[in-house]
Amino acid sequence: MSRSYLTEDHNIFRSALRKFLEKEALPNFEQWERDKLVPRSFWNKMGEQGFLAPWVDEKYGGVNADFGFSVIINEELERVGGGLVGINNHNDIVVPYINTFGNEEQKQRWIPGCLTGDIITGIAMTEPGGGSDLASLRTTAVRDGDYYILNGEKTFITSGVIGDLFIVACKTDLKADPVHKGISLIVVEKDTPGFKKGRQLEKVGQHSSDTSELIFEDARVPAANLLGEEGKGFYYLMEKLQQERLLVAVGAVATSEKMLEITIDYVTQREAFGKTISKLQNTQFKIAEMATEIQIARTFVDDLIVNHMEKKDVVTQVSMAKWWTTDLTKKVAARCLQLHGGYGFMEEYEIARRFRDVQALSIYAGTNEIMKTIIAKRIGL
């Protein structure tokens, strides 16, 4: 399929990235899954090759790459495995907050290290009792001279174990009405007094993506680490969620394509009843159905990518894409596993891992139920 927004430069970049991942990631990925961590050395290698946030301005170490390069990185990492989601999170979700809302001193201090892999980032929004409800945040930041004193807990934090720098959503105005007007974003560094990392969480899938709790007990964070303006955090989060959710859809389509590729390869080799199971009508129908649905998803998402690159407001359509593509990828995973028969239930087959990994896609970046709520509101219900 022709993808109009991708140029020859994009194709060359994809080829180089795929070769890099075939050498540096694929042979080691299963070990990273067992270790439940992507090692810092791999992050550094990604940085050395220019695969960390290449969209950043040249003066901070980037190459001013367009969003098409971010799409390619997301797709190629997803082809390796969902456990590399922390890199996508760093590249296109966390670093953009610093780049957009940070002042010049903050950008100079943090962004160059983000591009080399020396600084690994995460974003801390979700709390144990809050889920997708940002307005119910309980983490507080009280000004004390040149510092903020942070208290609270965060959970489900991607790169929480290995991370060096976290953007923390917290309440700086406890009396704000409505509540969301009192939310700010504060950058917390790993050696901050009073800040500690909680337990690494045991997940159903995406095992190599380290996920943990973050705990703030009278953590003293320099006031200079406030990102943007005090009280504007909720609006900053809303501004960036379009890209975050679009990238989830990008990853969902990419992993659906990969699962179909794996399954076609399997059914054309596996024999039963005297012929390959690809010759069975049921197999052909299931494959045809998936190929069609994935093509529809690809067309829809590619159109949204073009609109996003043109800086159009496509929040409604992105919300549609986020829930529909992630629901689709779960259906594709189940169908592909079924076509593998008993082998689909075996850990040695890639489809088993992919089946586990995709379950998170409909949950993070706002649950699919939240997506439907957003859609309903934006179409006038």
N, C-alpha and C positions, 0 to 999 in steps of 0.2 A: 504493500500500500504506500502511495506517495504521501509524504508528510511535508507540506509546503513550507513550513517554518524552519525546516532543517536544511542547512546548506552543506556544501562540500566540506567546509571547515568543521561543521558539527560531525559529519561522518568520519573524518580523519580523527577527531577527538574521541569518538566512540570506539573506533578500532584500537587506538592506543590504550584507552582505559580497559577495554576487554582483555587485551593481551596482558596488561599489568595484573588484572584480577586473576587471570588464568595461572599466572606465575606466583603471585604473592598471596592470594586469598583462597582459591579453590582447594589447593593441596592441604591447607591448614584449617579450613573452616570447621570440619567435624571436631577437631581438637579444641577450637575456640568454643564450640557448642558445649563440649564436656567441661571446659574450664569456666564457662559462663562469663566470658570476658573476651573482648577483642583487644589484643595487647597494644600498648602505646606505640610500640615499634612499628606497627602497621599504620597507625595514624600518622606517624612521622614520614613513612614512605609515601603515603597518600599526599602529604604536604610537599614533599620533595618533587613529586611529579606534577604538582599544580592541580590536584584533584580536590582540594579543600577550598570551598567558597571562591571559585575563580571569578565570580561576578564582582568581587570587591575592587574598588578603585586602585589604580597602579601605585598611588603614593602610600598605600598601606600594604602593598605586596601582591595585589590581585592583578587581573588582566582585563577588567571591565567586560567580562563575558556576559552575553545575554542569557535570558532565562532558559533558552533552549539547551544550554550546557548543563544547567541544573537538572532539567528533565532527563538528560542522558545519564548523568551520574546516578540519579534516583533509580532509573530503569536498570542500569547495569549492576548496581549493588543488589537490587531486588532479585536479579537473575541468579546471583550467588546464594542469597538467603535473607530472610526477614530479620535475622539477627544483626544485620549491619545497619539497622534503622537509626542507631545512634549517630552515625556519620551524616545521614541525611538530615536528622534533627539539628545537628550542629551547623551544617552548611547553609540550610535554607529556612530554618525557623529561628534559631537562637541568634546567630551572628547578624541577621538582618535587623533585629531589635537594636543592637549596639550601633550598627551602621546608620540606621534611620533616626534614632532618638538620642543617641549618645552625643556628648559634646566632643570637641576636637581633642581635648586631653584624654578623654576616655577611649576614643578611637585609636589614638597613637599608643596608648598603654596596652590595649587588649587585642585589637584586630590582627596585628602582624603575627602574634603567637598563635592565634586561631588558624592562620593559614599554613603554619608549619607543623601543626599538631602538638606544639608544646603547651598550648592551652586548649583543653577540651571542655566544651560547654554543655550546659543543660538548662532547662527552664522549669521552674517550680511553681506550678499553679494549683494542682490538685491536692486536696487535704483529705485526711481519713474520713471525715463525715460530710464532705462537700461534693465530690464527684464533679459533674459538669456545671454545677451552680456556683459561678464565680462570685456572685453577690453575697454568698454566705461565708466568705473567707473569715477565718479566725486568727490567722497570723497577723500580729501587730508590729508596727515600727514606730516607736515614740522618740521624738527628737530630744537629744541631750547634748547641747552645745554643738560640737563639730561631728557628732556621731548620731546614728539611729540605734536604738536598742530593740532588737528583734526577738520576739517570742512566738513560738508556734511549731507546727509540724507539717511536713509535706510528705506525700506518698506517691508511688508509681512513677518515680523520677528517672527517666531515661538517662543513662550515663552517670547515675547517682554514685556509683562506686569509683569509677575512674576519673570523674569530672573534676576540673579545677576551678570552674567559674559558673555560678548559677544566677540566673535572673529570677528573682523571687517576687511574686505578687503578694502584696500585704496591705493592711489598712494603716494609713498614716493619719486619717481623720476619723476617729471613732464615733463622732456625732453627725457625720455627713448624712444628709437626707435628700435624695435616695442614697442608699448605701454605696452603690458603685462609684459615686463621686469622691469617695474617700480612699480609693484604691490607688496605690503607687507601685512602681517597679524599682527594685533596689538590687544592685549587683553584689553578690556575696562571694568572696574568694575563699578557697578551701581552708586556709590557715587562720580564718577569722576567729578570735576568741569567743567562746560561747556557741560556736557552730560545730556540729558533729554529724557524721553520717550514721544512719541507723542500719538496720539489718538489710542484707541483700535479699530481695524478694524472690521466692520460688515461683516461676511462671509456668503455664501450660506449654507455651512455645516461645519462639524468639529467644532461646536460651543464651546465645552469645551476646545479646544486648543486656548489659548489666542494668538492673533496675533496683532502686533502693528507696529508703525513707531518708528524709533530711530533718534534723532537729535543731531548733534555735532556742537556746536558754540564755536569755540576757546577752545575746550575741551583739558585740559592738562593731558596727559597720560604719566606716567613714561616710559622712553626709555627702561627700564628693562622689559616692557611688550611686547616688540617686540617678536613675535613667530618665531623662526628660524632665517634665515638670511634676511636682507633687500633685496628687489627685487626678492625674490624667491616665493612670495605668490601665483602667478598664477600656478606655478609648483606644489606647495603643494596642491592646490585645485584640480588640475587634478589628482594627485596621489590618492586622497581620494574619487573621484567621482564614481569609480567602485563600492566600497562598498555601498555608499549611494544609488546609483541607483539599485543595487541588492536588497537592503533592501526594496525599494519601490515595487519591483516585488514580494518579499516575502509577504509583506502586502497585495498586490493586490490579490494574490492567496488565502491567508487566508480569506480575506473578501468575496471573491467569494464563497469559500467553505461554509462560514457561511450563506450567503444569500440563497444558494441552500438548506442548511439544514433547514432554517426557512421556505422556500417555500414548501419543501416536507412535512413538518409537517402541514402546512396550508392546502394544497390541499388534504391531506389524511383525513382531518376532515371536511372541508367545503362541504356542500351538495348543489347540484343543479340538476334539472331534475330527481329527485328521486334517485340520487346516489352521492357518493363523486366525486368531480371534478377530482380527480386523476385517475378515470376510463375513462375519456374522452380522445379520441385519441390525440387531439391537446395538451392537458396537458402532456400526456406521451411523445409525440415527443419533446416538448419544454424542458422538464426535461432531457430527454435522450441526447439532443443536448448539453445542458449546462454541464451535468455531463462529457460528452466526452471532451469538450473543456477545462474544468477545470482540468481534468486529464492530458491532454497534457501539459497544463501550469505547473502543479505540477511537471511533469517529467522533463521538460526543466529547471525549476528553481532549482530543487534539484540537477541536474547535474552541474549547474553553482555554486551552493553553494560548492560542493565538489571541483571543480576547484579553486574557490576562497580560500578555506581553504588550498589548496596546493600551494597557492601564484602564480597561473598562470595568465597571461595576457588574460583576457576574456572581454576586454572593448567592442569589437564589439558585442559579444553575449549578454552581459549585456545590452547594448543599445537596442538590439532587444527585449530582455525580458522586459525591462522597458516599451517600448511603446506598445508591444503586450499584455502584461498582464493587463496593466492599461486600454487600450481600451476594452479588454475583460470584465473587471470587470464592466465597465460602461454599456456594453451590457447586462451582467448578471443582473445588478441592474434593468434595464428597463424591461427585460423579467419577472423577479420575481415580480416586482411591478404590471405588467399587469396581472399576474396569481392571484394576490390578488384581482383583480377587484376593485370595489369602495373602499374597505377597505385599499388597498395599498396607497390610497391618504389621508388616515387619520393619523394624528400625533401619535395616540395611537399605531399604528402598527410599529414595528421596521424597516420594509423594507423601510418606507418613509424616516426615518433618514439616513439609509444606502445609499439610492438613492442619497441623497444630498451630503453625505460625500465623496463618491467615485469620484465626479466630479473633485476634486483637484488633483487626482493622476496623471493625464496625463499632469499636468502643472508644479508641483514643481519637484525639482532635475533636472531641464532641461526639457523643454517642449518636447512632443513627436515629434514635428517637428524638434527640435534640435537633438533628437536621430536618426532620419532618415538621417539627414545631416552627423552625425558622421559615421553612417553605410556606407553611400555612399562613403565617403572619404576613409574609411578603407578597402573597397573592390575595390579601385582603380578608382573610378569615379571622 
